[in-house]
């Protein structure tokens, strides 16, 4: 009799109490666990890429995408990894997926660089233009666009893109790129005017450097400044 009662009690416990104790993790707990897992995998991927451990970085990024299949940043980073390994088809696919998940100028620019490398200049120019529509204050994007336009034979468009880059970031490097286009076209007028701009730029840069040196000499550094010493207090002599 006691055995039957014990069996009944165990049955009641298993039916009513055990499922409560063994409940499934909540959605919040699952999300937190996933976020922590992705964070660790990102750290592995970044360290591996810095140390040029390509295979390890690729595995970490693929593991991220297995957990979070809509992670645009992971697709973008994986595309960069494939591009460095000259796996251009895989790289393009990753950048296109990243762009479909999150409209991003970086993904478009990266795709444009791959198209430029593989000789698909029209696609490259289109990708750079789309990237500039999203983020038009990056000189590097205009420089990349100028390369695509130049290789398609659109010298005017290439020069306009470089002038846009120069307006955002005046530099001697960009002026020399403009000069190179004029030289390739044997444009004597363009060569002369660009050489004049280069000479003016160098003169202004040298003048600014001289002014900085003068300021450094005139204004002493903190450790070079002399601190006046306090004068000793001298008591007046007593008259006898």
Rosetta blueprint (number, residue, H / E / L):
1 X L
2 X H
3 X H
4 X H
5 X H
6 X H
7 X H
8 X H
9 X H
10 X H
11 X H
12 X H
13 X H
14 X H
15 X H
16 X H
17 X L
18 X H
19 X H
20 X H
21 X H
22 X L
23 X L
24 X L
25 X L
26 X L
27 X H
28 X H
29 X H
30 X H
31 X H
32 X H
33 X H
34 X H
35 X H
36 X H
37 X H
38 X H
39 X H
40 X H
41 X H
42 X H
43 X H
44 X H
45 X H
46 X H
47 X H
48 X H
49 X H
50 X H
51 X L
52 X L
53 X L
54 X H
55 X H
56 X H
57 X H
58 X H
59 X H
60 X H
61 X H
62 X H
63 X H
64 X H
65 X H
66 X H
67 X H
68 X L
69 X L
70 X L
71 X L
72 X H
73 X H
74 X H
75 X H
76 X H
77 X H
78 X H
79 X H
80 X H
81 X H
82 X H
83 X H
84 X H
85 X L
86 X L
87 X L
88 X H
89 X H
90 X H
91 X H
92 X H
93 X H
94 X H
95 X H
96 X H
97 X H
98 X H
99 X H
100 X H
101 X H
102 X L
103 X L
104 X L
105 X H
106 X H
107 X H
108 X H
109 X H
110 X H
111 X H
112 X H
113 X H
114 X H
115 X H
116 X H
117 X H
118 X L
119 X L
120 X L
121 X H
122 X H
123 X H
124 X H
125 X H
126 X H
127 X H
128 X H
129 X H
130 X H
131 X H
132 X H
133 X H
134 X H
135 X L
136 X L
137 X L
138 X L
139 X H
140 X H
141 X H
142 X H
143 X H
144 X H
145 X H
146 X H
147 X H
148 X H
149 X H
150 X H
151 X H
152 X L
153 X L
154 X L
155 X H
156 X H
157 X H
158 X H
159 X H
160 X H
161 X H
162 X H
163 X H
164 X H
165 X H
166 X H
167 X H
168 X H
169 X L
170 X L
171 X L
172 X H
173 X H
174 X H
175 X H
176 X H
177 X H
178 X H
179 X H
180 X H
181 X H
182 X H
183 X H
184 X H
185 X L
186 X L
187 X L
188 X H
189 X H
190 X H
191 X H
192 X H
193 X H
194 X H
195 X H
196 X H
197 X H
198 X H
199 X H
200 X H
201 X H
202 X H
203 X H
204 X H
205 X H
206 X H
207 X H
208 X H
209 X H
210 X H
211 X H
212 X H
213 X H
214 X H
215 X H
216 X H
217 X H
218 X H
219 X L
220 X L
221 X L
222 X H
223 X H
224 X H
225 X L
226 X L
227 X L
228 X L
229 X L
230 X L
231 X L
232 X L
233 X L
234 X L
235 X L
236 X L
237 X L
238 X L
239 X L
240 X L
